[in-house]
Amino acid sequence: MTNARSFLDRRAEPRVSINTRGRIMHGDKLGIWADCVIKDLSESGAKIELSHLHKVPPRFILINFQAGMAFEVVLKWRRGDLAGMAFEVKHPLDQDVPPRLEPVRQAWLALR
């Protein structure tokens, strides 16, 4: 069995390649952000492509513009321009969001 196969077998569910626009937001009042590409997605997590120059904190928000969803995530790994994360909470952005996530909803409304 190859290492790649072993890695795939550890996933709880399959990931689907989507290659769609995303944005991460973090920091005070979610004022720090960077655009990214969501490479693949599953029910419990995602892999994004983001410049290795952007520091990614242990917890942040990921916006999927196409799906109109925001995810509160935990960073699981980072290698170069790629990062993997697990979802903690999902928020549909076409509905009311908690006040602390209003900057996320406003970004989605402006850029969708």
N, C-alpha and C positions, 0 to 999 in steps of 0.2 A: 504494500500500500504506500502511495507517495505522500509527501508532506501536504501537498495541496488537497488531496482527498481527505486526509485526516482533519484538516482545518474545516472543510465543508461539512463534515460529519458532526462537528461540534455545535452547529447552528440549531436553534430550537425550531425554526421554520425556514422555508426557502426565501431567499431574497430575489426581488425582481429588478432587473436593470431598467432604470427610467431616464437617466441623464437629463434632469430638468433643473431649472433655476431655483436656487435657494439662497437664504441669508441666515447667518448666525448673528445673534444679538446677546450682549452680556454687559456686565458692569453696572455702574450707578444709573438707575432709571433706564437700563438697557440702552445706554447711549453709545456703547462701543459696538460696531457692527462690521461685517465683511460679507461680501457676496461669495457664493460658492456654487458648485454643481453637485446636486444629489445624484450620486452614481447608481446606488441601488437602495432598495427599501424593503422592509418586511413589516409584519405587525408589531414587532418589538424593537426595531432598530433601523439604522441606516448607515451608509458609508458615503462620505462627502469628499470632494476634491476642493482644497482650499490652499492658497499659498502658504508654504512652510514658514514664511516670514510673519504670519499672523499668529500670535499666541492664542491658544485655545484653553480656556479655564476648565476645571473639572466638571462644572455644570453650566449650561447655557440654554438658549432658546434657538431652535431651528425652524425656519419658515419654509414650507413647501408652497411656492406661489401657485403652481398649477392646481394643486388639491385644495388650496385655501385652508391649510392646516398649520398650526403651530405646535411644536413638540417641546416639552421641557425634557432635556436629555442629560445623561451622564456620559462623559467621555470614557470610552473603554480602551482605545489605543490610538496612537498617532505615528505614522511612518511617512516622512517626507511631506508631500502635498495631500496625503490621504488621511482620513480620520474615521474611526468607527465609534458609534454611540448606541446606547440603549435608551428607549423612550420610557419616561416616567409618567407623564400626563400628556394627553392630546387635547387640543382646543380648536374647534371649528371657528374660523375667523369670520364667517358670515353670520355669527351669533355674538351675543354679548360675551365679553371676556372679563376675567378679574381685572380690577383697576390697574394693578401692577403690570399687566400685559397690554394695556392700551397702546403703548408705543409700537408694539408688534403688529397690532391690528391696523394702526394708521399706516405703517410701512406697507402692509399687504394691500390696503385700499389704494395707496398711491402708485404702487408698482405692478399690480396684477395685470 
